[in-house]
């Protein structure tokens, strides 16, 4: 039976690459999208072109009141498409970002980031936990910014620091079920995240490259392939860890 991986924020950027990379490794996916159903449909088509199966469901990760209804939709999708009641792994990937100095960060911005990056993954995981297979995986997306500091990301990085602490607690508490829980911390990646700044701003891209041991900014393929590897049985002894994939940024 093929593995089914649930990826939040799977319609674009890293989430899209994860779904396609998983398909290349023979795994199916349930992806979520916030607004862009068309982009999500394109991801489903890309997965199907690789001979695997994918389903796209709407989800606002910042609205925890919607999670119970979302879980019902996941259960229905699993039954209809895979004839099963549980899935194998949850990847808490959905996110957004602000660039604002600490002195300029508003309470509204802070609250938005908290709902999307910390409260959302906390309570979505809690809601979906009964549907995750024993021996399964949870992968929480963190950020290199939780280790190194760049002005303008204090609130975002604080949420990711919270995600890393949460990861360790989940690993400890879910160990009796054999569920492995890790945090993946990408460095600066060329996607549309944050308005596509790393991808489209030449000066920022060069700055990132100059502080990275491998001499360039990251690409989505640098992350998607690693995620697929972390879903394999061969990596099952990795648990409760922060895994940074930054090409050696700010060493």
C-alpha positions in Angstrom: 0.0 0.0 0.0 1.4 3.4 -1.0 2.1 6.0 1.6 -0.2 9.0 1.7 1.4 12.3 2.9 -0.7 15.4 3.9 1.1 18.6 3.0 -0.3 22.0 4.2 0.4 24.8 1.7 1.0 22.3 -1.1 -0.2 24.4 -4.0 3.0 26.5 -4.5 6.6 26.9 -3.6 8.2 24.3 -1.3 4.9 22.5 -0.8 4.4 22.0 -4.5 8.0 20.7 -4.9 7.4 18.3 -1.9 4.3 16.8 -3.5 6.1 16.2 -6.8 9.3 14.9 -5.1 7.2 12.5 -3.0 5.4 11.3 -6.2 8.8 10.5 -7.8 9.5 8.3 -4.8 6.2 6.5 -5.2 4.1 8.3 -2.6 0.7 9.9 -2.8 -0.4 13.2 -1.2 -3.2 15.3 0.1 -2.3 18.9 -0.4 -4.0 22.0 1.0 -4.4 25.4 -0.6 -5.7 28.7 0.8 -7.1 30.6 -2.1 -5.6 29.4 -5.4 -7.6 26.3 -6.4 -6.1 26.5 -9.9 -2.6 26.2 -8.7 -3.5 23.3 -6.5 -5.1 21.5 -9.5 -1.9 22.0 -11.4 0.0 20.2 -8.6 -2.5 17.4 -8.6 -2.0 17.1 -12.4 1.8 17.1 -12.0 1.6 14.3 -9.4 -0.7 12.3 -11.6 1.6 12.7 -14.6 4.2 10.8 -12.5 1.7 7.9 -12.0 0.8 8.8 -8.4 -2.4 10.1 -6.8 -3.1 13.5 -5.1 -6.1 15.3 -3.7 -6.3 19.1 -3.1 -8.4 20.4 -0.2 -9.0 24.0 1.0 -7.6 25.0 4.4 -7.0 28.3 6.2 -4.2 27.3 8.6 -4.8 30.6 10.5 -8.4 29.6 11.4 -8.3 26.9 14.0 -12.1 26.8 14.2 -12.1 25.2 10.7 -9.9 22.2 11.6 -12.7 19.8 12.7 -14.5 20.3 9.4 -11.2 19.9 7.5 -10.5 16.6 9.3 -13.8 15.3 8.1 -12.9 16.3 4.5 -9.6 14.5 4.9 -11.3 11.4 6.2 -13.7 11.4 3.2 -10.9 11.9 0.8 -8.9 9.0 2.2 -12.0 6.7 2.1 -12.9 7.7 -1.5 -9.4 7.6 -3.0 -7.4 5.2 -0.9 -10.0 3.1 0.9 -8.4 3.8 4.2 -9.0 5.9 7.3 -5.5 7.0 8.2 -2.6 8.7 6.4 1.1 8.2 6.9 2.6 11.6 7.5 1.7 15.2 8.2 4.0 18.0 6.8 3.2 21.3 8.5 4.5 23.5 5.7 1.9 26.3 5.1 3.1 29.8 6.0 3.5 33.4 5.2 5.9 36.1 6.3 6.5 39.7 7.0 9.6 41.7 6.8 9.6 44.4 9.6 12.1 45.5 12.1 11.3 44.7 15.7 10.6 48.3 16.5 8.1 48.5 13.6 6.3 45.1 14.0 2.6 45.6 14.8 0.5 43.5 17.1 -1.6 42.6 14.1 1.4 41.2 12.2 2.6 39.3 15.3 -0.8 37.8 15.8 -1.1 36.8 12.1 2.3 35.1 12.2 1.4 33.3 15.5 -1.9 31.9 14.1 -0.3 30.7 10.9 3.1 29.4 12.1 2.5 28.3 15.7 -1.1 28.0 16.8 -2.2 26.6 13.5 0.3 23.7 13.3 -0.2 23.0 17.0 -4.0 22.6 16.8 -4.1 21.1 13.3 -1.7 18.4 14.4 -3.8 17.8 17.5 -6.9 17.5 15.4 -5.4 15.2 12.9 -3.4 13.1 15.3 -6.0 10.2 15.5 -5.8 9.9 11.7 -2.0 9.5 11.5 -0.8 5.9 11.3 1.2 4.5 14.2 4.8 4.5 13.1 4.1 7.5 10.9 5.8 10.9 10.6 5.3 14.6 11.4 7.5 17.1 9.8 7.3 20.7 10.9 8.8 23.5 8.8 11.1 25.8 10.7 13.6 28.2 9.2 17.3 28.9 9.2 16.3 32.2 10.8 15.6 30.3 14.1 19.4 29.8 14.3 20.9 32.9 12.7 19.6 36.4 12.9 18.7 38.8 10.1 17.1 42.2 10.9 13.4 42.3 10.0 12.4 38.8 10.9 12.2 38.8 14.7 8.5 37.9 14.9 8.7 35.2 12.2 11.8 33.6 13.7 10.3 33.6 17.1 7.4 31.5 15.8 9.8 29.1 14.2 11.7 28.8 17.4 8.4 27.8 19.0 7.9 25.2 16.3 11.3 23.7 17.1 10.5 23.4 20.8 7.0 22.0 19.9 8.7 19.4 17.7 10.8 18.0 20.5 7.8 17.7 22.8 5.7 16.0 20.1 8.6 13.5 19.5 8.7 12.7 23.2 4.9 12.4 23.7 4.2 10.5 20.5 7.1 8.1 20.8 4.9 5.3 22.3 3.0 5.3 19.0 6.2 5.1 17.0 5.5 8.5 15.3 8.7 10.3 14.4 8.6 14.1 14.7 11.3 16.4 13.2 11.7 20.0 12.2 13.1 20.9 8.8 14.8 24.4 8.7 15.4 25.6 5.1 17.7 28.5 4.5 16.9 31.2 1.9 15.1 29.5 -1.0 14.2 30.9 -4.4 10.3 30.7 -4.2 7.5 33.1 -4.2 7.5 33.2 -0.3 7.7 36.7 1.0 6.8 38.1 -2.4 9.5 36.2 -4.1 12.3 38.4 -2.6 15.1 35.8 -2.6 14.1 34.7 -6.1 13.5 38.0 -7.7 15.7 40.6 -5.9 19.2 40.3 -7.4 20.9 42.1 -4.6 19.3 39.9 -1.9 20.1 36.8 -3.9 23.7 37.8 -4.1 23.8 38.6 -0.4 22.4 35.2 0.5 24.9 33.5 -1.8 27.8 35.4 -0.2 26.9 34.1 3.2 26.4 30.5 2.1 29.2 28.0 2.0 28.0 26.5 -1.3 27.8 29.9 -2.9 24.2 30.2 -3.9 20.6 30.6 -2.7 18.6 27.4 -2.2 16.2 26.0 -4.8 12.9 24.1 -4.2 14.5 20.9 -5.4 17.0 21.2 -2.5 14.2 20.8 -0.1 11.6 18.6 -1.8 14.1 15.8 -2.3 15.1 15.9 1.3 11.5 15.8 2.5 10.9 12.7 0.4 14.0 11.1 2.0 12.7 11.9 5.5 9.5 10.0 4.7 11.5 6.8 3.9 11.8 3.9 6.4 15.6 4.3 6.2 15.4 7.6 8.1 13.2 6.2 10.8 15.8 6.6 13.6 15.9 10.3 13.1 13.5 11.7 15.7 13.1 15.0 17.7 15.7 16.7 15.6 16.2 20.1 13.9 17.5 19.4 10.4 18.8 22.5 8.6 19.1 22.5 4.8 20.7 25.8 4.0 23.8 25.0 2.0 25.8 26.1 5.0 24.4 29.6 5.5 26.0 31.8 8.1 28.4 29.1 9.4 
